[in-house]
Amino acid sequence: MRFVQLSAALVAAGLTLPALAGPTEAALLEKLAARLERLEARNSELEREVKALKGESTEIARGLDSPRLSENEPELTLRLKAVEKDALEMKKAARMLPTWPELRADPPGRRTP
């Protein structure tokens, strides 16, 4: 809100002061007004980028909350779910190995202490 008030004050000063100011002050005011316009344009561009990033973040959070895979989810969410699934399958396989005696690492005829 302060930015808007400052902008309005600078614009008002820019409209009234050039008549009262000398040539250097008028050039400085024009320079400030041009810079202010560039800053406002950049600010609106950054606001659009922030809005887009917030939307992506919301989509990722929504995708991670759901246990199902969907083609509409962001790629990051799909990859993370695939890694989690692979890790879970590897844990399950590791738990099953000790129950199969033929897959033991001990050579035949040798006992483990």
C-alpha positions, 0 to 999 in steps of 0.5 A, a space after each residue: 500500500 505504501 508503494 502505491 501512495 509513494 507512486 501517487 506522490 511521485 506522479 503528482 510531484 512529477 506533474 506539478 514540479 516540472 513547471 517550477 523546477 529547473 532543467 536538471 530537476 526536470 530531467 531527474 524527475 523524468 528519469 525517476 518516473 521512467 525508473 518507476 514505470 520499469 519497476 512497476 512492470 517488473 513487479 507485475 511480472 514477478 507477481 505473475 511468476 509467484 502466482 504460477 509457482 504457488 499453483 504448482 506447489 498446490 498441485 504437488 501437495 495435492 498429488 502427494 496427499 493422494 495415494 493414487 498415480 494420475 496422469 494429471 499430476 506433476 512429474 515431480 510427484 510421479 517420480 517421488 511416488 515411484 521411488 517410494 514404491 520401489 523402496 517399499 518393494 525392496 524392504 518387503 523383499 529384504 524381509 522375505 530373504 531370511 525365510 528362504 533357506 536356499 537363499 542363505 549366504 552361508 556355504 553348504 556344510 558350514 554353520 553360522 555361530 
